[in-house]
Amino acid sequence: MKMKALFTLFIGCTIAFLACTANSQASLESAKAAIANVESLRYCDPSTYELIKEKYEKAQELAQKENHEEAQKNAKIAEQLSLELSRKYKKPCPDPNAVVESKNKKDEEPAIEEDQPIIHEQVEALETIYFEFDAFNLSGEAISTINQNIKWLKTHSNSKIVLRGHTDVRGSNEYNLALSEKRSKAVFRYLQSQAIDTSNIETVGYGEEQPVSFSDTESGHAKNRRVEFWEQK
């Protein structure tokens, strides 16, 4: 009986391992296909595209180390970001570093203006705003941080700022997306209350799709509950 039980346990573990392997492999394949579809959009939002590649490469690395659960998680993030990029941009953007030679010709047709890529970069001079679990109200510490950021905003009133809200992984995708938007809007409303010109400030929520920490601890989750200040170049 004991041998039979051990054999049954061995079979069960083997099946579970193979299932994890298959799931992570399927996620990698799905992410690879999604990335291939947005390769032509890499110049539209270089920072997001680089994050997509980073998560996919990390997923491959974890899969090779047989850490299939984390591999699947990173692959799904890469796939979700790729889908978001494809929804945001409907056609490829030109390489801003490419040198285009123009030649004067007789009867040259008028040049067709191409859409310039919109590039966002996080403003290093502005501190990130953090939130409590499942909350979008501003804590005293958050307000103090925003007040510090206001000094920069007042001297850079022409800068186009995007307030990017995020959550940790707990909760459904739909709930977290709404919560991240509420967080960015909470910061936006506070800036308005402080007489900041918000005509050049936008808000967006990314839910749980762009974590900065993958640690399944409270400190790891706390780092992901945030609003960041990004600038449109």
RAZI-V270644 format. One record per backbone hydrogen bond with DSSP energy under -1.0 kcal/mol. NH is the residue of the N-H (numbers start at 0). CO is the residue of the C=O. E is the energy in kcal/mol with one decimal. If there is no record, write none. Layout:
# RAZI-V270644
nh-><NH NH>
co-><CO CO>
e-><E E>
This chain:
# RAZI-V270644
nh-><4 5 6 7 8 9 10 11 12 13 14 15 16 17 18 19 20 21 22 23 24 25 26 27 28 29 30 31 32 33 34 35 36 40 41 43 48 49 50 51 52 53 54 55 56 57 58 59 60 61 62 63 64 65 66 67 70 71 72 73 74 75 76 77 78 79 80 81 82 83 84 85 86 87 88 97 107 120 122 125 128 130 134 142 143 144 145 146 147 148 149 152 153 158 160 161 162 163 164 165 166 175 176 177 178 179 180 181 182 183 184 185 186 187 188 189 190 191 192 193 194 195 200 201 203 205 208 216 220 221 222 223 225 226 227 229 230 231 232>
co-><0 1 2 3 4 5 6 7 8 9 10 11 12 13 14 15 16 17 18 19 20 21 22 23 24 25 26 27 28 29 30 31 32 37 38 40 44 45 46 47 48 49 50 51 52 53 54 55 56 57 58 59 60 62 61 65 66 67 68 69 70 71 72 73 74 75 76 77 78 79 80 81 82 83 84 94 104 230 228 122 226 224 131 138 139 140 141 142 143 144 145 148 149 155 199 229 201 227 203 225 206 171 172 173 174 175 176 177 178 179 180 181 182 183 184 185 186 187 188 189 191 190 197 160 162 164 205 214 216 217 218 220 223 128 163 161 120 159 118>
e-><-2.5 -2.3 -2.3 -2.5 -2.5 -2.4 -2.5 -2.4 -2.6 -2.3 -2.5 -2.4 -2.6 -2.5 -2.3 -2.4 -2.6 -2.6 -2.6 -2.6 -2.3 -2.4 -2.4 -2.3 -2.3 -2.4 -2.6 -2.6 -2.1 -2.0 -2.7 -2.0 -1.4 -1.9 -1.4 -1.8 -2.3 -2.6 -1.7 -2.2 -2.3 -2.3 -2.5 -2.2 -2.7 -2.1 -2.1 -2.2 -2.2 -2.5 -2.3 -2.1 -1.3 -1.4 -3.0 -1.2 -2.0 -2.6 -1.8 -2.4 -2.3 -2.2 -1.8 -2.2 -2.3 -2.8 -2.5 -1.8 -2.3 -2.2 -2.2 -2.2 -1.7 -1.9 -2.2 -1.5 -1.2 -2.3 -2.6 -1.3 -2.6 -2.0 -1.4 -2.5 -2.1 -2.1 -2.5 -2.5 -1.4 -1.9 -2.2 -2.2 -2.4 -1.8 -2.0 -3.3 -3.3 -2.4 -3.0 -2.5 -2.5 -2.6 -2.2 -2.0 -2.5 -2.6 -1.6 -2.0 -2.0 -1.9 -2.2 -2.0 -1.7 -2.0 -2.8 -1.7 -2.2 -2.0 -2.1 -1.0 -1.8 -2.2 -1.7 -2.7 -2.3 -2.6 -2.0 -1.7 -2.8 -2.6 -1.3 -1.1 -1.4 -2.2 -2.3 -2.5 -3.4 -3.2 -3.4>
